[in-house]
Amino acid sequence: MRTLRYEITPEYDGMNVERYLKKVHGYSSRTIVKLKHYDRGMYLNGAHTRTIDLLHPGDVLEITFLDSEEHGVEHFIRSNRQVQIVYEDHDLIVFNKPADMPCHQSCGHAADTLANVFAAHCDKLGMDLMYRPLNRLDRDTSGAVLVAKNRFAAATVTNNFHKTYQAILDGIPPQMEGRVDVPIRREFPEEMRRIVADDGQRAVTNYRVLVQSGNLSLVDFVLETGRTHQIRVHMAYLGCPVLGDELYGRKSELISRQALHCRHIAFPQPVSREEIRVDCPLLPDMQELCIKMGLNLDINE
């Protein structure tokens, strides 16, 4: 359960509850409708209030999210695997997800996902929360996964955060900085593999080479679109696939998985609106490879 407390100031005198929540705090219509159906969802000065009720200076509006009514994490198997938490507050948590861990449960992955780790963390907090990941990474891609602890945080931050990826490429891009703007679609309807194709969805990847050594390069990526496997497909298209990516490149003796990592994530704190910027350090396999190959330019910054 999460309760937010708002003290009404003079500039909002005469504004009704619904308009105040939407205009001042960015609540969606859907969230407000859900709150109306909670007995404890909206209280004004200690009593239940309606969305049409007017606010006055000195009033105290309390909003409560009862996530336990939405079937929280009690049904997840708990995972004791330790996953680094790089940021946490009352509303959000950022995990530095390891490779070989799916974000979501699926056939064959009932107990080894980030959802299972989150469930165990909720036990430590003494809370039963819904698992609301706001971004997802491929199983073998490591790095930042942002999870909302309540509906308000999810509604506020969804589609309102920015990520930077880093990858070690098997090759060197044609330019030190560039923009790949070519469409992507599934190669075959029932398969996961994507290809560049004129009839695909638009996909735009910005890249910057940080350092190179031999035939390897350490590269930053900022995405303008969020297509599945976008970085992996675009780099293969340029002739420098992500190192160790067996789907779009080739297996590598240097690393046992695709060397792709979600390095930075920035988002607004749902209540204070302060911009939070979080760094997820490269995991040991990528760090060690960077050092071994001389790709050691600020890999921990």
LUMDO-484951 format. One line per 3 residues: for each residue x, y, z of C-alpha. Coordinates in steps of 0.1 Angstrom, whole numbers, plus 5000, padded with zeros to 4 digits. Layout:
X Y Z ~ ...
//
This chain:
5000 5000 5000 ~ 5013 5035 4991 ~ 4997 5067 5004
5006 5101 4989 ~ 4997 5132 5009 ~ 4991 5166 4992
4986 5198 5011 ~ 4965 5222 4990 ~ 4981 5257 4985
4962 5289 4976 ~ 4968 5288 4939 ~ 4945 5257 4937
4916 5272 4956 ~ 4883 5261 4940 ~ 4899 5234 4918
4881 5201 4920 ~ 4899 5169 4930 ~ 4900 5153 4896
4914 5184 4878 ~ 4940 5189 4906 ~ 4952 5153 4903
4954 5155 4865 ~ 4969 5190 4861 ~ 4992 5192 4891
5003 5156 4896 ~ 4999 5140 4862 ~ 4974 5113 4872
4957 5096 4842 ~ 4920 5092 4838 ~ 4924 5055 4841
4942 5058 4875 ~ 4916 5081 4889 ~ 4888 5058 4879
4906 5029 4897 ~ 4910 5051 4928 ~ 4873 5059 4928
4866 5022 4933 ~ 4888 5019 4963 ~ 4872 5025 4997
4904 5042 5008 ~ 4914 5055 4975 ~ 4907 5093 4979
4904 5110 5013 ~ 4901 5148 5018 ~ 4907 5160 5054
4903 5125 5067 ~ 4870 5117 5050 ~ 4861 5100 5017
4859 5125 4988 ~ 4846 5126 4953 ~ 4864 5137 4922
4840 5167 4918 ~ 4846 5180 4953 ~ 4864 5214 4955
4897 5220 4972 ~ 4906 5249 4994 ~ 4939 5262 5009
4950 5241 5039 ~ 4931 5210 5028 ~ 4949 5177 5029
4942 5152 5001 ~ 4954 5117 5006 ~ 4956 5092 4977
4961 5055 4985 ~ 4971 5027 4961 ~ 4960 4993 4973
4982 4971 4952 ~ 4975 4940 4974 ~ 4940 4940 4959
4955 4934 4924 ~ 4971 4900 4930 ~ 5006 4909 4939
5037 4888 4941 ~ 5024 4862 4965 ~ 5020 4837 4936
5057 4840 4925 ~ 5082 4814 4935 ~ 5109 4832 4955
5145 4834 4941 ~ 5174 4837 4964 ~ 5197 4848 4937
5214 4881 4945 ~ 5208 4909 4919 ~ 5223 4943 4924
5198 4971 4932 ~ 5213 5004 4920 ~ 5184 5026 4930
5153 5023 4952 ~ 5127 5046 4967 ~ 5090 5043 4978
5078 5041 4942 ~ 5106 5027 4919 ~ 5134 5003 4919
5162 4997 4894 ~ 5179 4963 4891 ~ 5212 4957 4874
5199 4925 4857 ~ 5225 4898 4851 ~ 5228 4879 4818
5210 4846 4816 ~ 5180 4859 4835 ~ 5146 4866 4818
5126 4896 4829 ~ 5093 4877 4828 ~ 5082 4842 4836
5076 4819 4806 ~ 5075 4782 4798 ~ 5107 4768 4812
5114 4799 4834 ~ 5091 4797 4864 ~ 5116 4804 4892
5147 4820 4877 ~ 5134 4854 4864 ~ 5136 4890 4877
5100 4886 4888 ~ 5111 4859 4912 ~ 5139 4881 4925
5115 4910 4930 ~ 5091 4888 4949 ~ 5118 4878 4973
5127 4915 4977 ~ 5091 4923 4985 ~ 5092 4898 5013
5121 4917 5028 ~ 5101 4949 5026 ~ 5071 4932 5042
5050 4942 5012 ~ 5029 4924 4985 ~ 5034 4945 4953
5026 4939 4917 ~ 5056 4933 4895 ~ 5055 4962 4870
5087 4963 4849 ~ 5087 4995 4828 ~ 5113 4982 4804
5125 4948 4794 ~ 5158 4933 4783 ~ 5165 4901 4764
5175 4872 4787 ~ 5212 4875 4778 ~ 5213 4913 4778
5223 4927 4811 ~ 5217 4960 4828 ~ 5191 4985 4840
5155 4973 4845 ~ 5132 4998 4860 ~ 5103 4984 4881
5073 5005 4894 ~ 5061 4996 4929 ~ 5026 5010 4924
5001 5020 4897 ~ 5008 5058 4901 ~ 5045 5053 4895
5039 5031 4865 ~ 5015 5056 4850 ~ 5038 5085 4856
5070 5070 4844 ~ 5059 5047 4815 ~ 5072 5061 4782
5089 5089 4802 ~ 5124 5076 4807 ~ 5156 5074 4787
5182 5046 4784 ~ 5217 5044 4771 ~ 5232 5010 4761
5268 4998 4758 ~ 5280 4970 4737 ~ 5312 4954 4726
5310 4949 4688 ~ 5327 4922 4667 ~ 5340 4948 4643
5343 4986 4639 ~ 5313 5008 4628 ~ 5319 5027 4596
5320 5061 4614 ~ 5329 5070 4650 ~ 5294 5084 4654
5263 5076 4634 ~ 5226 5072 4630 ~ 5211 5040 4616
5175 5047 4603 ~ 5164 5015 4586 ~ 5132 4995 4592
5130 4961 4609 ~ 5105 4932 4608 ~ 5104 4896 4617
5121 4874 4592 ~ 5093 4848 4595 ~ 5060 4854 4613
5064 4828 4640 ~ 5101 4833 4647 ~ 5120 4857 4669
5148 4867 4644 ~ 5144 4901 4629 ~ 5158 4915 4596
5162 4949 4579 ~ 5134 4952 4554 ~ 5116 4980 4535
5082 4968 4547 ~ 5093 4967 4584 ~ 5087 4992 4612
5108 5022 4614 ~ 5138 5018 4637 ~ 5164 5044 4646
5196 5038 4665 ~ 5222 5065 4674 ~ 5257 5052 4682
5291 5066 4693 ~ 5323 5046 4694 ~ 5340 5051 4728
5372 5031 4720 ~ 5384 5004 4698 ~ 5411 4977 4700
5420 4954 4671 ~ 5387 4943 4656 ~ 5366 4951 4687
5349 4983 4697 ~ 5331 4996 4728 ~ 5300 5016 4717
5273 5037 4733 ~ 5238 5035 4719 ~ 5207 5058 4723
5175 5045 4707 ~ 5148 5067 4691 ~ 5126 5037 4687
5122 5005 4708 ~ 5120 4976 4683 ~ 5128 4941 4695
5165 4933 4690 ~ 5170 4968 4674 ~ 5207 4973 4684
5216 4937 4675 ~ 5199 4939 4640 ~ 5213 4973 4632
5249 4965 4641 ~ 5247 4933 4621 ~ 5234 4954 4592
5265 4976 4595 ~ 5287 4945 4595 ~ 5298 4947 4631
5274 4925 4652 ~ 5273 4925 4689 ~ 5301 4902 4701
5289 4868 4711 ~ 5255 4873 4694 ~ 5248 4839 4679
5214 4850 4664 ~ 5228 4879 4643 ~ 5265 4873 4644
5286 4844 4657 ~ 5296 4826 4688 ~ 5327 4840 4705
5354 4824 4727 ~ 5358 4858 4744 ~ 5324 4859 4761
5296 4834 4766 ~ 5267 4857 4757 ~ 5259 4887 4736
5280 4916 4750 ~ 5251 4941 4753 ~ 5243 4961 4785
5217 4987 4794 ~ 5242 5011 4811 ~ 5222 5043 4821
5186 5051 4828 ~ 5170 5084 4836 ~ 5134 5090 4848
5113 5115 4868 ~ 5106 5106 4905 ~ 5068 5103 4904
5061 5124 4935 ~ 5089 5150 4935 ~ 5094 5151 4897
5131 5153 4903 ~ 5151 5137 4874 ~ 5169 5106 4886
5199 5094 4867 ~ 5211 5059 4874 ~ 5243 5041 4863
5244 5003 4860 ~ 5281 4993 4859 ~ 5291 4967 4833
5289 4932 4847 ~ 5322 4914 4854 ~ 5323 4894 4821
5321 4926 4800 ~ 5344 4945 4823 ~ 5370 4918 4822
5368 4916 4785 ~ 5372 4954 4781 ~ 5403 4954 4803
5418 4923 4786 ~ 5413 4938 4751 ~ 5424 4973 4762
5388 4987 4759 ~ 5391 5003 4793 ~ 5379 5039 4786
5358 5049 4817 ~ 5339 5016 4818 ~ 5329 5023 4854
5317 5059 4849
//
